Amino acid sequence: PDPVAQIANQTGGNLRKEDLQLEDGIMAVLPDFDFDLKFTVTQFDVTLTGAGGYANTWKSTNNRFTADQKAQFRNLVTGSIIYIDNIKAKGDDGTDRDLDPISFKIR
């Protein structure tokens, strides 16, 4: 099975700004999978939409949020959308996987 991207143990939906700011990055997990196979996110893009409908994208080349991404998180307001795509992960068996995008609405 393909891993699923998560932030704060969530794969999408509503997310508190404070919970987002506590996170260091994105996890790749295999839900309901009995074997001990681990995946590590190797890259992702964060796109944020603000109150005016503008959208900007910031890239990360590992599983952690960049300083620029974290700075943008501080400016989020209720109703902002965070969209994360271009998520790639590597398994400890050496396989590379493309993960489905995830999105959150800040509450």
C-alpha positions in Angstrom: 0.0 0.0 0.0 1.0 3.6 -0.5 1.8 5.7 2.5 -0.4 8.7 3.4 0.9 12.2 4.2 0.0 13.6 7.6 0.4 16.8 9.6 -0.5 16.6 13.4 -1.8 13.1 12.8 -4.3 14.4 10.2 -4.7 13.8 6.5 -6.8 16.9 5.9 -9.8 18.9 7.1 -9.8 21.7 9.7 -6.5 22.4 11.5 -5.8 24.9 14.3 -3.0 27.4 13.4 -1.4 26.7 16.8 -1.3 22.9 16.0 0.3 23.6 12.6 2.9 25.8 14.2 3.9 23.0 16.6 4.7 20.6 13.8 8.2 20.3 12.3 7.1 18.7 9.0 5.2 16.0 7.2 5.0 12.4 8.1 4.4 9.5 5.7 2.4 6.7 7.4 1.0 3.3 6.4 -2.4 3.2 8.2 -3.7 -0.2 9.2 -0.5 -1.9 7.9 0.9 -4.7 10.0 4.5 -4.9 8.7 7.3 -2.6 10.0 7.9 -0.6 6.8 8.8 3.0 7.2 8.6 5.9 4.7 10.3 9.3 4.9 9.1 12.3 3.0 11.8 13.6 0.7 10.1 16.7 -0.7 6.9 18.6 -0.8 5.4 22.0 -1.8 3.3 24.1 0.4 0.8 26.5 -1.2 -1.1 29.0 1.0 -4.2 31.0 0.1 -4.9 34.2 2.0 -7.9 36.4 2.6 -7.5 38.1 -0.8 -7.4 34.8 -2.7 -3.8 35.1 -3.6 -1.7 31.9 -3.6 2.0 31.4 -3.1 4.1 28.2 -3.1 7.2 27.3 -1.1 9.2 24.1 -1.7 10.9 21.8 0.9 13.6 19.3 -0.1 13.1 17.1 2.9 10.4 16.2 5.4 10.7 19.4 7.4 9.0 22.7 7.0 11.4 25.4 5.9 12.0 28.7 7.8 10.1 30.5 5.0 7.1 28.1 5.3 7.1 28.5 9.1 7.2 32.3 8.7 4.1 32.1 6.4 2.3 29.9 8.9 2.5 32.7 11.5 0.6 35.0 9.1 -2.3 32.6 8.5 -5.8 33.7 9.5 -9.0 31.7 10.2 -10.3 30.4 6.8 -6.9 30.3 5.1 -6.2 27.2 3.1 -2.9 25.2 3.2 -2.4 22.8 0.3 0.5 20.4 0.2 1.3 18.5 -3.0 4.3 17.2 -5.0 4.9 15.0 -1.9 7.5 12.3 -2.4 8.6 9.6 0.0 11.3 6.9 0.2 10.7 3.6 1.9 13.3 1.9 4.0 13.2 -0.8 1.3 14.5 1.8 -1.2 11.2 2.4 -3.1 10.1 5.9 -4.0 6.4 6.8 -3.9 4.3 9.8 -4.9 1.8 10.6 -2.2 -1.6 12.1 -2.6 -1.9 15.8 -1.8 -3.4 16.9 1.5 -5.1 20.2 2.4 -6.3 21.9 5.5 -8.5 24.9 6.4 -7.2 26.9 9.3 -9.7 27.4 12.1 
